[in-house]
Amino acid sequence: MNDGMPPQMGQSLLFLTDEQLRKGIEAMFFAYRGFTADPDRILAQKSYGRAHHRAIHFIHRSPGTTVNNLLSILGVTKQSLNRVLRSLIEDGLVASTVGQRDKRERHLHLTEAGAELERALSDAQRDRMRAAYRAAGPAAVAGFRQVLEAMMDEETRHHYEAMKDRPE
């Protein structure tokens, strides 16, 4: 039976060998390296790292998000996030405002400069994703997304589901 997969993939996906799983794990490592390479170069010019990128991404996706919500999404320590936010705020990329209902809350927004950096970082990743998706085809894209979603733990999936239908 040919289900559109190359002959070497003819074995049932329900019974993957350790070798097939190892190849998938290694592919994820190398793909991630490629996926982050372009943004890493942009971030390095500002002496930022991937934690800065993730914070910028999720502040962009959820303008006005609270520090506590960002902590939950990123799964990092308060100390780690505060270090990242402090530099982004000092550099004029993120604005922090006190909550109107709860004065203890800080709400985060990208400034114009922050939005510009986010656009540059996302454009680089979108270009790479677009090229890979085009090369792989629609069925592979859908399958890839299913695999990624199946790998998420429940808390991560909760955050992903809350964001995935949100417009850009």
C-alpha positions in Angstrom: 0.0 0.0 0.0 1.4 3.4 -1.0 0.2 6.2 1.1 2.3 8.9 -0.6 5.3 8.3 1.7 8.7 7.3 0.2 9.4 3.6 0.1 11.9 3.8 3.0 9.1 5.1 5.2 6.8 2.2 4.4 6.9 0.8 7.9 4.0 1.6 10.0 4.5 4.8 11.9 3.0 3.2 14.9 6.0 1.0 15.3 9.0 3.4 14.8 12.4 1.9 15.6 14.8 3.6 18.0 16.9 4.4 14.9 14.0 6.2 13.2 13.2 8.1 16.4 16.9 9.0 16.8 16.9 10.4 13.2 13.8 12.4 14.0 15.4 13.8 17.2 18.5 14.8 15.3 16.5 16.4 12.5 14.7 18.5 15.2 18.0 19.6 16.7 19.4 20.6 13.3 16.2 22.2 12.1 16.0 24.2 15.3 19.6 25.4 14.7 18.6 26.6 11.2 15.3 28.1 12.5 17.1 30.2 15.1 20.2 31.1 13.0 18.8 34.1 11.3 17.2 35.7 14.4 20.4 34.9 16.4 22.4 37.0 14.0 20.0 39.9 14.4 19.8 39.5 18.2 23.6 39.3 18.5 23.9 42.8 17.0 22.0 44.1 20.1 23.7 41.7 22.6 20.4 39.8 23.0 19.7 36.1 23.2 16.9 33.8 22.5 15.1 34.7 25.8 14.8 38.2 24.5 13.4 36.9 21.2 10.8 34.7 23.0 9.7 37.6 25.2 9.4 40.0 22.2 7.5 37.4 20.2 4.9 36.7 22.9 4.5 40.4 23.9 3.8 41.1 20.2 1.3 38.2 20.0 -0.5 39.3 23.2 -0.2 43.1 23.6 -0.9 44.2 27.2 0.0 40.7 28.6 1.0 40.8 32.2 4.4 39.8 33.5 2.8 36.8 35.3 1.2 35.6 32.1 4.5 35.9 30.2 6.2 34.0 33.0 3.6 31.2 32.6 4.0 31.1 28.8 7.7 31.1 28.8 8.2 28.8 31.7 11.1 30.7 33.1 12.0 32.0 36.5 10.9 35.5 37.6 14.5 36.5 38.0 15.4 35.4 34.5 12.4 37.1 32.9 13.0 40.3 34.9 16.6 40.4 33.7 15.4 40.1 30.1 12.5 42.6 30.5 14.8 45.1 32.2 17.1 45.3 29.2 14.2 45.4 26.7 12.6 48.3 28.7 15.9 50.2 29.2 16.6 49.9 25.4 13.1 51.3 24.6 11.7 48.1 23.0 9.1 47.3 25.6 6.8 49.6 27.6 5.6 48.5 31.0 2.4 50.1 32.4 0.8 49.6 35.8 -2.6 47.8 35.6 -5.7 49.9 36.0 -7.6 47.3 38.0 -4.7 45.8 39.9 -1.9 48.3 40.5 0.5 45.3 41.3 0.2 44.1 37.7 2.5 45.3 35.0 1.2 45.2 31.4 3.7 44.8 28.5 3.6 46.3 25.0 6.1 46.6 22.3 7.2 50.1 21.4 7.6 51.1 17.8 11.3 50.1 18.0 10.3 46.8 19.6 7.7 46.1 16.9 10.3 46.8 14.2 12.7 44.3 15.8 9.9 41.7 16.2 9.1 42.2 12.5 12.7 41.6 11.5 13.0 38.5 13.6 9.7 37.1 12.5 10.3 37.9 8.8 13.5 35.9 8.9 11.8 32.9 10.5 8.7 33.2 8.2 10.9 33.1 5.1 12.6 29.9 6.3 9.3 28.3 7.3 7.6 29.3 4.0 10.5 27.8 1.9 10.4 24.6 4.0 6.6 24.3 3.8 6.6 24.9 0.0 9.3 22.2 -0.4 7.5 19.7 1.8 3.9 20.2 0.5 0.5 20.7 2.2 0.2 17.1 3.6 3.6 17.3 5.2 2.8 20.7 6.7 -0.3 19.4 8.3 1.5 16.3 9.6 4.4 18.4 10.9 1.9 20.6 12.9 0.2 17.5 14.2 3.5 16.1 15.4 4.5 19.3 17.1 1.1 19.7 18.8 1.3 16.0 20.0 4.7 16.7 21.6 3.4 19.6 23.7 2.6 19.0 27.4 -0.8 20.1 28.7 0.2 23.5 30.0 2.1 24.3 26.8 -0.8 23.2 24.7 -3.1 25.4 26.8 -1.0 28.5 25.9 -0.7 27.4 22.3 -4.4 26.9 21.9 -5.1 30.3 23.4 -2.8 32.0 20.8 -3.1 29.9 17.6 -6.3 31.5 16.4 -5.3 35.0 17.4 -4.8 37.2 14.3 -1.3 38.6 13.6 
